[in-house]
Amino acid sequence: MLGVGTLINLAVTFAALFMLSQGADLAIAAAVHFSPAPYNVFLVAAFWRSPQRTTITAAITVAWLCLVTLV
């Protein structure tokens, strides 16, 4: 979850930064940047439904979701 989700978020963030550097509208770049947010929430929700999760890994997934949403 962390690997694939992070790679997707990095790629989309770089795409949004590239769009801004090429003169795209800020609203469009922000929409591109936040476009994987539903997928991120899905990943965390799917992890929370897993019966093998521990308290530490659950905390890591919530921290990851906060990090990729804010950055």
N, CA, C and O atoms as a CHARMM CRD file, in Angstrom:
* protein
*
  284
    1    1 MET  N      0.81300  -1.17700   0.00000 PROA 1      0.00000
    2    1 MET  CA     0.00000   0.00000   0.00000 PROA 1      0.00000
    3    1 MET  C      0.86400   1.25000   0.00000 PROA 1      0.00000
    4    1 MET  O      0.65700   2.16000  -0.80300 PROA 1      0.00000
    5    2 LEU  N      1.81900   1.28500   0.89400 PROA 2      0.00000
    6    2 LEU  CA     2.64300   2.48700   0.99000 PROA 2      0.00000
    7    2 LEU  C      3.47600   2.71300  -0.27200 PROA 2      0.00000
    8    2 LEU  O      3.63400   3.84800  -0.71900 PROA 2      0.00000
    9    3 GLY  N      4.00100   1.64500  -0.83600 PROA 3      0.00000
   10    3 GLY  CA     4.85200   1.78600  -2.02000 PROA 3      0.00000
   11    3 GLY  C      4.09200   2.27100  -3.23600 PROA 3      0.00000
   12    3 GLY  O      4.47300   3.26600  -3.85300 PROA 3      0.00000
   13    4 VAL  N      3.02800   1.58200  -3.58400 PROA 4      0.00000
   14    4 VAL  CA     2.25900   1.94500  -4.77800 PROA 4      0.00000
   15    4 VAL  C      1.59200   3.30200  -4.59800 PROA 4      0.00000
   16    4 VAL  O      1.63800   4.14400  -5.49500 PROA 4      0.00000
   17    5 GLY  N      0.97700   3.51400  -3.45300 PROA 5      0.00000
   18    5 GLY  CA     0.31800   4.79400  -3.20100 PROA 5      0.00000
   19    5 GLY  C      1.28000   5.96500  -3.22900 PROA 5      0.00000
   20    5 GLY  O      0.95800   7.02500  -3.76500 PROA 5      0.00000
   21    6 THR  N      2.45400   5.78100  -2.65700 PROA 6      0.00000
   22    6 THR  CA     3.45700   6.85200  -2.65200 PROA 6      0.00000
   23    6 THR  C      3.96600   7.14200  -4.05700 PROA 6      0.00000
   24    6 THR  O      4.13900   8.30400  -4.42500 PROA 6      0.00000
   25    7 LEU  N      4.20800   6.10300  -4.84300 PROA 7      0.00000
   26    7 LEU  CA     4.65900   6.31700  -6.22000 PROA 7      0.00000
   27    7 LEU  C      3.61800   7.06600  -7.04000 PROA 7      0.00000
   28    7 LEU  O      3.96000   7.97100  -7.80200 PROA 7      0.00000
   29    8 ILE  N      2.36200   6.69700  -6.88900 PROA 8      0.00000
   30    8 ILE  CA     1.29800   7.39500  -7.61500 PROA 8      0.00000
   31    8 ILE  C      1.23300   8.85300  -7.18400 PROA 8      0.00000
   32    8 ILE  O      1.12000   9.74400  -8.02600 PROA 8      0.00000
   33    9 ASN  N      1.30300   9.10000  -5.89400 PROA 9      0.00000
   34    9 ASN  CA     1.24800  10.47700  -5.39600 PROA 9      0.00000
   35    9 ASN  C      2.44400  11.30100  -5.85600 PROA 9      0.00000
   36    9 ASN  O      2.29400  12.47300  -6.20000 PROA 9      0.00000
   37   10 LEU  N      3.62300  10.70300  -5.86400 PROA 10     0.00000
   38   10 LEU  CA     4.80000  11.42800  -6.34400 PROA 10     0.00000
   39   10 LEU  C      4.67500  11.78300  -7.82000 PROA 10     0.00000
   40   10 LEU  O      4.98300  12.90600  -8.22000 PROA 10     0.00000
   41   11 ALA  N      4.22700  10.83600  -8.62200 PROA 11     0.00000
   42   11 ALA  CA     4.08000  11.09400 -10.05500 PROA 11     0.00000
   43   11 ALA  C      3.06900  12.20200 -10.31700 PROA 11     0.00000
   44   11 ALA  O      3.30600  13.07900 -11.14800 PROA 11     0.00000
   45   12 VAL  N      1.95200  12.16500  -9.61800 PROA 12     0.00000
   46   12 VAL  CA     0.92200  13.18100  -9.82900 PROA 12     0.00000
   47   12 VAL  C      1.38600  14.54100  -9.30600 PROA 12     0.00000
   48   12 VAL  O      1.08600  15.56900  -9.91300 PROA 12     0.00000
   49   13 THR  N      2.10600  14.55700  -8.20000 PROA 13     0.00000
   50   13 THR  CA     2.62500  15.81800  -7.67000 PROA 13     0.00000
   51   13 THR  C      3.63300  16.44500  -8.63200 PROA 13     0.00000
   52   13 THR  O      3.59400  17.65100  -8.87500 PROA 13     0.00000
   53   14 PHE  N      4.53300  15.62900  -9.17700 PROA 14     0.00000
   54   14 PHE  CA     5.48200  16.16100 -10.15200 PROA 14     0.00000
   55   14 PHE  C      4.76900  16.65200 -11.40600 PROA 14     0.00000
   56   14 PHE  O      5.18000  17.64900 -11.99800 PROA 14     0.00000
   57   15 ALA  N      3.71600  15.97000 -11.81400 PROA 15     0.00000
   58   15 ALA  CA     2.94100  16.42000 -12.96800 PROA 15     0.00000
   59   15 ALA  C      2.29200  17.77100 -12.67900 PROA 15     0.00000
   60   15 ALA  O      2.28600  18.64900 -13.54100 PROA 15     0.00000
   61   16 ALA  N      1.75500  17.94500 -11.49300 PROA 16     0.00000
   62   16 ALA  CA     1.14000  19.22400 -11.12600 PROA 16     0.00000
   63   16 ALA  C      2.18200  20.33200 -11.05400 PROA 16     0.00000
   64   16 ALA  O      1.92500  21.45000 -11.50100 PROA 16     0.00000
   65   17 LEU  N      3.35300  20.03900 -10.49800 PROA 17     0.00000
   66   17 LEU  CA     4.42000  21.04200 -10.45800 PROA 17     0.00000
   67   17 LEU  C      4.90100  21.39900 -11.86100 PROA 17     0.00000
   68   17 LEU  O      5.19400  22.55900 -12.14800 PROA 17     0.00000
   69   18 PHE  N      4.98000  20.40300 -12.72400 PROA 18     0.00000
   70   18 PHE  CA     5.36300  20.66400 -14.10900 PROA 18     0.00000
   71   18 PHE  C      4.32800  21.54900 -14.79400 PROA 18     0.00000
   72   18 PHE  O      4.68000  22.46300 -15.54000 PROA 18     0.00000
   73   19 MET  N      3.06000  21.27800 -14.53900 PROA 19     0.00000
   74   19 MET  CA     2.00400  22.10300 -15.12200 PROA 19     0.00000
   75   19 MET  C      2.11900  23.54500 -14.65300 PROA 19     0.00000
   76   19 MET  O      1.95000  24.47400 -15.44300 PROA 19     0.00000
   77   20 LEU  N      2.40400  23.73400 -13.37400 PROA 20     0.00000
   78   20 LEU  CA     2.57700  25.09300 -12.85500 PROA 20     0.00000
   79   20 LEU  C      3.77700  25.78600 -13.48000 PROA 20     0.00000
   80   20 LEU  O      3.72500  26.98000 -13.77700 PROA 20     0.00000
   81   21 SER  N      4.85300  25.04300 -13.68000 PROA 21     0.00000
   82   21 SER  CA     6.04700  25.65400 -14.27300 PROA 21     0.00000
   83   21 SER  C      5.82400  26.02300 -15.73400 PROA 21     0.00000
   84   21 SER  O      6.51300  26.89400 -16.26600 PROA 21     0.00000
   85   22 GLN  N      4.87200  25.37100 -16.38400 PROA 22     0.00000
   86   22 GLN  CA     4.57400  25.67900 -17.78400 PROA 22     0.00000
   87   22 GLN  C      3.47300  26.73200 -17.92800 PROA 22     0.00000
   88   22 GLN  O      3.06800  27.05000 -19.04600 PROA 22     0.00000
   89   23 GLY  N      2.98800  27.27500 -16.81200 PROA 23     0.00000
   90   23 GLY  CA     2.02400  28.36300 -16.84700 PROA 23     0.00000
   91   23 GLY  C      0.57400  27.93900 -16.76300 PROA 23     0.00000
   92   23 GLY  O     -0.31000  28.72600 -17.10000 PROA 23     0.00000
   93   24 ALA  N      0.30500  26.74000 -16.33000 PROA 24     0.00000
   94   24 ALA  CA    -1.08300  26.28800 -16.19000 PROA 24     0.00000
   95   24 ALA  C     -1.74300  27.01100 -15.01800 PROA 24     0.00000
   96   24 ALA  O     -1.07200  27.52100 -14.12100 PROA 24     0.00000
   97   25 ASP  N     -3.03600  27.04000 -15.04900 PROA 25     0.00000
   98   25 ASP  CA    -3.80800  27.68200 -13.99000 PROA 25     0.00000
   99   25 ASP  C     -3.61000  26.93100 -12.66900 PROA 25     0.00000
  100   25 ASP  O     -3.50400  25.70500 -12.65400 PROA 25     0.00000
  101   26 LEU  N     -3.56100  27.66400 -11.58200 PROA 26     0.00000
  102   26 LEU  CA    -3.34200  27.07200 -10.26700 PROA 26     0.00000
  103   26 LEU  C     -4.46200  26.10800  -9.90400 PROA 26     0.00000
  104   26 LEU  O     -4.19900  25.06800  -9.29900 PROA 26     0.00000
  105   27 ALA  N     -5.69000  26.42100 -10.25200 PROA 27     0.00000
  106   27 ALA  CA    -6.81800  25.55200  -9.92200 PROA 27     0.00000
  107   27 ALA  C     -6.69700  24.20400 -10.62800 PROA 27     0.00000
  108   27 ALA  O     -7.01800  23.16800 -10.04600 PROA 27     0.00000
  109   28 ILE  N     -6.24000  24.21200 -11.86200 PROA 28     0.00000
  110   28 ILE  CA    -6.07600  22.95800 -12.60400 PROA 28     0.00000
  111   28 ILE  C     -4.94900  22.13500 -12.00300 PROA 28     0.00000
  112   28 ILE  O     -5.08300  20.92200 -11.84000 PROA 28     0.00000
  113   29 ALA  N     -3.85100  22.77600 -11.67500 PROA 29     0.00000
  114   29 ALA  CA    -2.72800  22.05700 -11.06100 PROA 29     0.00000
  115   29 ALA  C     -3.12000  21.50200  -9.69600 PROA 29     0.00000
  116   29 ALA  O     -2.70800  20.39800  -9.34000 PROA 29     0.00000
  117   30 ALA  N     -3.90100  22.24100  -8.93700 PROA 30     0.00000
  118   30 ALA  CA    -4.36500  21.74500  -7.63900 PROA 30     0.00000
  119   30 ALA  C     -5.30500  20.55700  -7.81600 PROA 30     0.00000
  120   30 ALA  O     -5.25300  19.60300  -7.04000 PROA 30     0.00000
  121   31 ALA  N     -6.15700  20.61200  -8.82600 PROA 31     0.00000
  122   31 ALA  CA    -7.06200  19.48500  -9.09100 PROA 31     0.00000
  123   31 ALA  C     -6.27000  18.23900  -9.47400 PROA 31     0.00000
  124   31 ALA  O     -6.60900  17.13200  -9.05600 PROA 31     0.00000
  125   32 VAL  N     -5.21900  18.41800 -10.26500 PROA 32     0.00000
  126   32 VAL  CA    -4.37100  17.28300 -10.63100 PROA 32     0.00000
  127   32 VAL  C     -3.65200  16.74900  -9.39200 PROA 32     0.00000
  128   32 VAL  O     -3.55200  15.53700  -9.20100 PROA 32     0.00000
  129   33 HSD  N     -3.16000  17.64600  -8.56400 PROA 33     0.00000
  130   33 HSD  CA    -2.43300  17.23800  -7.35800 PROA 33     0.00000
  131   33 HSD  C     -3.31500  16.42200  -6.41200 PROA 33     0.00000
  132   33 HSD  O     -2.85400  15.43400  -5.84100 PROA 33     0.00000
  133   34 PHE  N     -4.56300  16.82000  -6.24200 PROA 34     0.00000
  134   34 PHE  CA    -5.45600  16.14000  -5.30300 PROA 34     0.00000
  135   34 PHE  C     -6.28700  15.03400  -5.95800 PROA 34     0.00000
  136   34 PHE  O     -7.13400  14.43600  -5.29500 PROA 34     0.00000
  137   35 SER  N     -6.06800  14.75500  -7.22400 PROA 35     0.00000
  138   35 SER  CA    -6.86000  13.72300  -7.90500 PROA 35     0.00000
  139   35 SER  C     -6.68600  12.31500  -7.32600 PROA 35     0.00000
  140   35 SER  O     -7.65000  11.55100  -7.36800 PROA 35     0.00000
  141   36 PRO  N     -5.53000  11.91800  -6.79000 PROA 36     0.00000
  142   36 PRO  CA    -5.45700  10.57000  -6.21400 PROA 36     0.00000
  143   36 PRO  C     -6.00300  10.46800  -4.78800 PROA 36     0.00000
  144   36 PRO  O     -5.89200   9.40700  -4.17300 PROA 36     0.00000
  145   37 ALA  N     -6.58100  11.52500  -4.25400 PROA 37     0.00000
  146   37 ALA  CA    -7.09000  11.48800  -2.87700 PROA 37     0.00000
  147   37 ALA  C     -8.14400  10.39700  -2.65700 PROA 37     0.00000
  148   37 ALA  O     -8.07300   9.70400  -1.64300 PROA 37     0.00000
  149   38 PRO  N     -9.11700  10.21200  -3.55400 PROA 38     0.00000
  150   38 PRO  CA   -10.06700   9.11000  -3.32600 PROA 38     0.00000
  151   38 PRO  C     -9.38400   7.73600  -3.30900 PROA 38     0.00000
  152   38 PRO  O     -9.77100   6.85700  -2.53800 PROA 38     0.00000
  153   39 TYR  N     -8.37900   7.55800  -4.15300 PROA 39     0.00000
  154   39 TYR  CA    -7.64700   6.29200  -4.16500 PROA 39     0.00000
  155   39 TYR  C     -6.88500   6.10600  -2.85800 PROA 39     0.00000
  156   39 TYR  O     -6.81300   4.99400  -2.33500 PROA 39     0.00000
  157   40 ASN  N     -6.31700   7.18300  -2.32900 PROA 40     0.00000
  158   40 ASN  CA    -5.59900   7.10200  -1.05500 PROA 40     0.00000
  159   40 ASN  C     -6.53900   6.70000   0.08200 PROA 40     0.00000
  160   40 ASN  O     -6.19800   5.86400   0.91800 PROA 40     0.00000
  161   41 VAL  N     -7.72400   7.30800   0.10000 PROA 41     0.00000
  162   41 VAL  CA    -8.70100   6.96300   1.13200 PROA 41     0.00000
  163   41 VAL  C     -9.13200   5.50900   0.97100 PROA 41     0.00000
  164   41 VAL  O     -9.31100   4.80100   1.96200 PROA 41     0.00000
  165   42 PHE  N     -9.30000   5.06000  -0.27400 PROA 42     0.00000
  166   42 PHE  CA    -9.64300   3.65400  -0.51600 PROA 42     0.00000
  167   42 PHE  C     -8.55900   2.72200   0.01900 PROA 42     0.00000
  168   42 PHE  O     -8.87000   1.71100   0.65000 PROA 42     0.00000
  169   43 LEU  N     -7.29900   3.04800  -0.22500 PROA 43     0.00000
  170   43 LEU  CA    -6.21300   2.20400   0.26500 PROA 43     0.00000
  171   43 LEU  C     -6.21800   2.09200   1.78700 PROA 43     0.00000
  172   43 LEU  O     -6.06000   1.00500   2.34300 PROA 43     0.00000
  173   44 VAL  N     -6.39900   3.22100   2.44500 PROA 44     0.00000
  174   44 VAL  CA    -6.40600   3.21200   3.91100 PROA 44     0.00000
  175   44 VAL  C     -7.63000   2.45600   4.42600 PROA 44     0.00000
  176   44 VAL  O     -7.51900   1.69000   5.38300 PROA 44     0.00000
  177   45 ALA  N     -8.78400   2.65700   3.81400 PROA 45     0.00000
  178   45 ALA  CA    -9.99300   1.94900   4.24700 PROA 45     0.00000
  179   45 ALA  C     -9.85400   0.44000   4.03000 PROA 45     0.00000
  180   45 ALA  O    -10.28800  -0.35500   4.86400 PROA 45     0.00000
  181   46 ALA  N     -9.25100   0.05800   2.91100 PROA 46     0.00000
  182   46 ALA  CA    -9.03400  -1.36900   2.65800 PROA 46     0.00000
  183   46 ALA  C     -8.08000  -1.95900   3.68400 PROA 46     0.00000
  184   46 ALA  O     -8.26300  -3.09100   4.13300 PROA 46     0.00000
  185   47 PHE  N     -7.06700  -1.19600   4.05200 PROA 47     0.00000
  186   47 PHE  CA    -6.13900  -1.68400   5.07800 PROA 47     0.00000
  187   47 PHE  C     -6.83600  -1.82100   6.42300 PROA 47     0.00000
  188   47 PHE  O     -6.60300  -2.78900   7.14800 PROA 47     0.00000
  189   48 TRP  N     -7.69000  -0.86100   6.76100 PROA 48     0.00000
  190   48 TRP  CA    -8.37200  -0.90900   8.05400 PROA 48     0.00000
  191   48 TRP  C     -9.32100  -2.09500   8.15400 PROA 48     0.00000
  192   48 TRP  O     -9.62200  -2.55300   9.25700 PROA 48     0.00000
  193   49 ARG  N     -9.79100  -2.59300   7.03000 PROA 49     0.00000
  194   49 ARG  CA   -10.67100  -3.76500   7.05000 PROA 49     0.00000
  195   49 ARG  C     -9.88500  -5.06500   7.15900 PROA 49     0.00000
  196   49 ARG  O    -10.47200  -6.12700   7.36600 PROA 49     0.00000
  197   50 SER  N     -8.57700  -4.99100   7.02500 PROA 50     0.00000
  198   50 SER  CA    -7.73700  -6.18000   7.09000 PROA 50     0.00000
  199   50 SER  C     -7.70000  -6.72800   8.51600 PROA 50     0.00000
  200   50 SER  O     -7.47200  -5.97500   9.46300 PROA 50     0.00000
  201   51 PRO  N     -7.92100  -8.01800   8.67300 PROA 51     0.00000
  202   51 PRO  CA    -7.89800  -8.57800  10.03600 PROA 51     0.00000
  203   51 PRO  C     -6.48600  -8.70100  10.61200 PROA 51     0.00000
  204   51 PRO  O     -6.34100  -8.88500  11.82000 PROA 51     0.00000
  205   52 GLN  N     -5.44400  -8.60600   9.78500 PROA 52     0.00000
  206   52 GLN  CA    -4.07700  -8.76300  10.28200 PROA 52     0.00000
  207   52 GLN  C     -3.43700  -7.44300  10.71700 PROA 52     0.00000
  208   52 GLN  O     -2.25800  -7.42800  11.06900 PROA 52     0.00000
  209   53 ARG  N     -4.16500  -6.36300  10.70100 PROA 53     0.00000
  210   53 ARG  CA    -3.53900  -5.07800  11.03500 PROA 53     0.00000
  211   53 ARG  C     -3.23700  -4.99700  12.52900 PROA 53     0.00000
  212   53 ARG  O     -3.94300  -5.56100  13.36400 PROA 53     0.00000
  213   54 THR  N     -2.16000  -4.27400  12.83000 PROA 54     0.00000
  214   54 THR  CA    -1.79800  -4.01800  14.22100 PROA 54     0.00000
  215   54 THR  C     -1.98800  -2.53900  14.50300 PROA 54     0.00000
  216   54 THR  O     -2.24900  -1.75600  13.58900 PROA 54     0.00000
  217   55 THR  N     -1.86000  -2.16500  15.73400 PROA 55     0.00000
  218   55 THR  CA    -2.03500  -0.76500  16.11000 PROA 55     0.00000
  219   55 THR  C     -0.96100   0.11300  15.46600 PROA 55     0.00000
  220   55 THR  O     -1.24900   1.22200  15.01600 PROA 55     0.00000
  221   56 ILE  N      0.24900  -0.37500  15.42400 PROA 56     0.00000
  222   56 ILE  CA     1.35300   0.39700  14.84500 PROA 56     0.00000
  223   56 ILE  C      1.15300   0.59100  13.34900 PROA 56     0.00000
  224   56 ILE  O      1.32200   1.69900  12.83900 PROA 56     0.00000
  225   57 THR  N      0.79700  -0.46800  12.64500 PROA 57     0.00000
  226   57 THR  CA     0.59500  -0.32500  11.20300 PROA 57     0.00000
  227   57 THR  C     -0.62800   0.52700  10.89400 PROA 57     0.00000
  228   57 THR  O     -0.64000   1.24100   9.89100 PROA 57     0.00000
  229   58 ALA  N     -1.64500   0.46600  11.72800 PROA 58     0.00000
  230   58 ALA  CA    -2.81100   1.33000  11.53600 PROA 58     0.00000
  231   58 ALA  C     -2.42100   2.79400  11.71200 PROA 58     0.00000
  232   58 ALA  O     -2.87600   3.65300  10.95700 PROA 58     0.00000
  233   59 ALA  N     -1.59200   3.07900  12.69000 PROA 59     0.00000
  234   59 ALA  CA    -1.12700   4.45400  12.90700 PROA 59     0.00000
  235   59 ALA  C     -0.26300   4.92200  11.74200 PROA 59     0.00000
  236   59 ALA  O     -0.32900   6.08500  11.34600 PROA 59     0.00000
  237   60 ILE  N      0.54000   4.02900  11.19900 PROA 60     0.00000
  238   60 ILE  CA     1.37800   4.38600  10.04700 PROA 60     0.00000
  239   60 ILE  C      0.51400   4.72400   8.83400 PROA 60     0.00000
  240   60 ILE  O      0.81200   5.67200   8.10800 PROA 60     0.00000
  241   61 THR  N     -0.54500   3.96500   8.61100 PROA 61     0.00000
  242   61 THR  CA    -1.39600   4.25200   7.45200 PROA 61     0.00000
  243   61 THR  C     -2.11700   5.58700   7.60400 PROA 61     0.00000
  244   61 THR  O     -2.26900   6.31900   6.62600 PROA 61     0.00000
  245   62 VAL  N     -2.55600   5.90700   8.80200 PROA 62     0.00000
  246   62 VAL  CA    -3.20900   7.20100   9.02100 PROA 62     0.00000
  247   62 VAL  C     -2.20300   8.33500   8.85000 PROA 62     0.00000
  248   62 VAL  O     -2.52600   9.36500   8.25800 PROA 62     0.00000
  249   63 ALA  N     -1.00200   8.15900   9.35700 PROA 63     0.00000
  250   63 ALA  CA     0.04400   9.17500   9.18000 PROA 63     0.00000
  251   63 ALA  C      0.38100   9.34200   7.70400 PROA 63     0.00000
  252   63 ALA  O      0.58100  10.46100   7.23200 PROA 63     0.00000
  253   64 TRP  N      0.44500   8.22500   6.97100 PROA 64     0.00000
  254   64 TRP  CA     0.71900   8.28100   5.52700 PROA 64     0.00000
  255   64 TRP  C     -0.37700   9.05400   4.80600 PROA 64     0.00000
  256   64 TRP  O     -0.08200   9.88400   3.94600 PROA 64     0.00000
  257   65 LEU  N     -1.64000   8.79100   5.14600 PROA 65     0.00000
  258   65 LEU  CA    -2.75100   9.49800   4.50600 PROA 65     0.00000
  259   65 LEU  C     -2.67100  10.99000   4.78900 PROA 65     0.00000
  260   65 LEU  O     -2.88800  11.80000   3.88800 PROA 65     0.00000
  261   66 CYS  N     -2.36700  11.36200   6.00900 PROA 66     0.00000
  262   66 CYS  CA    -2.21700  12.78700   6.34400 PROA 66     0.00000
  263   66 CYS  C     -1.05600  13.40000   5.56500 PROA 66     0.00000
  264   66 CYS  O     -1.17200  14.51300   5.05200 PROA 66     0.00000
  265   67 LEU  N      0.03900  12.69400   5.47800 PROA 67     0.00000
  266   67 LEU  CA     1.21500  13.20800   4.78900 PROA 67     0.00000
  267   67 LEU  C      0.96400  13.41800   3.30100 PROA 67     0.00000
  268   67 LEU  O      1.29400  14.47300   2.76000 PROA 67     0.00000
  269   68 VAL  N      0.38100  12.41900   2.63300 PROA 68     0.00000
  270   68 VAL  CA     0.16700  12.56600   1.19100 PROA 68     0.00000
  271   68 VAL  C     -0.94500  13.55700   0.87500 PROA 68     0.00000
  272   68 VAL  O     -0.98800  14.10100  -0.22800 PROA 68     0.00000
  273   69 THR  N     -1.84200  13.80000   1.82100 PROA 69     0.00000
  274   69 THR  CA    -2.88300  14.79000   1.59600 PROA 69     0.00000
  275   69 THR  C     -2.33200  16.20400   1.75100 PROA 69     0.00000
  276   69 THR  O     -2.70400  17.09900   0.99200 PROA 69     0.00000
  277   70 LEU  N     -1.46300  16.41000   2.71200 PROA 70     0.00000
  278   70 LEU  CA    -0.94900  17.74900   2.97300 PROA 70     0.00000
  279   70 LEU  C      0.22300  18.14200   2.07600 PROA 70     0.00000
  280   70 LEU  O      0.41800  19.32400   1.79100 PROA 70     0.00000
  281   71 VAL  N      0.99100  17.17200   1.63800 PROA 71     0.00000
  282   71 VAL  CA     2.16900  17.49000   0.83900 PROA 71     0.00000
  283   71 VAL  C      1.88900  17.43900  -0.59000 PROA 71     0.00000
  284   71 VAL  O      2.78100  17.68400  -1.40300 PROA 71     0.00000
